[in-house]
Amino acid sequence: MHEYSIVASLIDRVQQEAAAHRGARVHRLHVKIGELAGVELDLLKTAFDTFRERTICDGAELTINTVAPQWTCPGCKQNVERGSILRCASCDRPARMVQGDEIILERIEMEAPHV
């Protein structure tokens, strides 16, 4: 269950950002996760709810935006449709994944005093 290590890294990163704003209170985290990132979203939410207590994220909400996978031909830049053979129909080159396997902390909503 690598979801717990993802949450630990996420909380560490939020702590770094909040440290720049002494006394900041975190309200919400926005995370973008690709459908093929190998993350079980329910386990990630459970891990976040479990480990956020007594951290900078205590009481914060986790918003997850999922990203569908997309493949593109590296040569002619033509999109390859999901479910089809992962080769370009025009130039027969192997397609490359351009999105769908990412895990990105997009935004931290926090209240910072003295700003």
N, C-alpha and C positions, 0 to 999 in steps of 0.2 A: 504494500500500500504506500506508494510514493506520494500520495496526496498529502500525507502528514509532512513530508520534507518540503513539498511545494508551499504549504501554509507557513512553515517555519521560515522559509526564505522570504515569503511575502511579508510576514510580520517584521522581519529584520529590515527589509527595504523601507517599509513604512516608518519604522523607528528612526532610520537614518534621515528621512525627509522631515519628520516631525521634530527631530533634534535641532534642526536649523531654525525652528520657530518655537522657542521655549514656551512651555505651557500649552502647546497646541492640543486640541481634542479632536480625534478622528471620528467622523460621522459615517463615512461610507467609502468603500473601495470598489472600483470598477476594473474588472479583469476580463480580458479577451482571451478565449481558449478555443483553439481549433478542434474540430470534431475528430481529427486524427492525431491529437496530441497524446493520446493514451491516458487521459484523465477521466476518472469516474466522477461526474459532477456532484452526485449525491454524497459521495465519500468526501469530496473536497469541502462541501458545505458543512458536513458534520465535523470534519477536522477543524475548520475555521471556528465553528461555534464552540468546540472543545478547547482549543488552544488560545483563543483571543482573550480569555479571562486573565486578569492581572497583567495585561500588556497594554501598549498604546492603543490597541484595537478593541479594548474592552468596551462592549456596547455598540461597536460599529457594525454596519450592515455590509454584506458582500453581494455585489451585483455582478453576474456573469453574463457576458455576451458571447454566444457561440459563433464560430466562423466555419462556414461550409468549405470543404476542400475545393481547390481550383488548380487545374493543370494548364500549362501553356507551352507551346512549341518554343524552344530557345532560339530557333532560327528565324522563323517568319512571324513569331509572336501571336499566332492564331490560338484561340482557346480550344481546349480539348474537352468535350462534353463529359460530364460525370457518368460513369457506368460504361463508357466506351473503352476501346483498346487505347492504352496510353501511348499512342503514336500519332503524329500529326498526319491528318488526312491529305494535306497538300504536299508536304516535302518528306514524309515518312521518317522524320526524326523522332527519337524518344521524347515524350513530354516531361516537363519538370513541374513539380508542385510549387506553386507560388503563394499559396495560403492554405491554411487548414491544419497545420501542425504546431502553431504558435501558442505560447503562454505569455501574455503581456499584461503587466500592471499599467492600465491606461490612465487612471486618474485616482487621486486621493482627495476626498472632500474632508476638509478639516477646518476647525475654528481656531484661529491663532490670535491670542491677545496682543495688543499693542501694535497692530498692523494698520 
